[in-house]
Amino acid sequence: MQRTNRRSRQRGLSFFGVIFIGLVGVVAFAIVGQSIPILLEYQSARSAIQRAKNESSVPAVRAAFDRSAAIEDITSIRGSDLEITKRNDQVVVSFQYTRDIHLVGPAYLVYRFQGQTD
């Protein structure tokens, strides 16, 4: 009788619980593994745009960004995608682009990036 009483008190994960948690962990690891390069590319693009804005003309800004993009392997955005304006005699560069990660079937994780220099 005491043996049965002990057994009913046992706690823990079932085999299916462990499998479920493992699958969730693998999916999260796969998504994070694909997201990190996208976020690093965004940071590289922001810094390349910030450096390129110091050029004197619109074509020079675009060319400077394209040179930096070739060196830093930025493929999501090109110099022709940049919106370049002047405000109070300062060059302002705006950008906007999206990147997506295919999850399964028709499901995607979409990153939308946008920014502007000061």
Residue pairs with C-beta under 8 A, 6 or more apart in sequence:
13 21
31 101
31 103
31 109
34 101
35 101
35 109
35 111
38 76
38 99
38 101
38 111
39 111
41 73
41 74
41 75
41 76
41 99
42 76
42 111
42 113
44 72
44 73
44 74
45 69
45 74
45 76
45 77
45 95
45 113
46 115
48 65
48 68
48 69
48 72
48 74
49 65
49 82
49 93
49 95
49 115
49 117
50 117
51 64
51 68
52 61
52 62
52 64
52 65
52 68
52 79
52 82
52 93
53 61
53 91
53 92
53 93
53 117
54 91
55 61
55 63
55 64
55 91
58 84
61 79
61 82
61 84
61 91
61 93
62 79
62 80
62 82
62 84
63 79
64 79
65 78
65 79
65 82
66 78
66 79
68 74
69 75
69 77
69 78
69 79
76 97
76 99
76 113
77 95
77 97
81 95
81 97
82 93
82 94
82 95
83 93
83 94
83 95
84 91
84 92
84 93
84 94
85 91
85 92
85 94
86 92
91 117
92 116
92 117
92 118
93 116
93 117
94 114
94 115
94 116
94 117
95 113
95 114
95 115
95 116
96 112
96 113
96 114
96 115
97 112
97 113
97 114
98 110
98 111
98 112
98 113
99 110
99 111
99 113
100 108
100 109
100 110
100 111
101 108
101 109
101 110
101 111
102 108
103 109
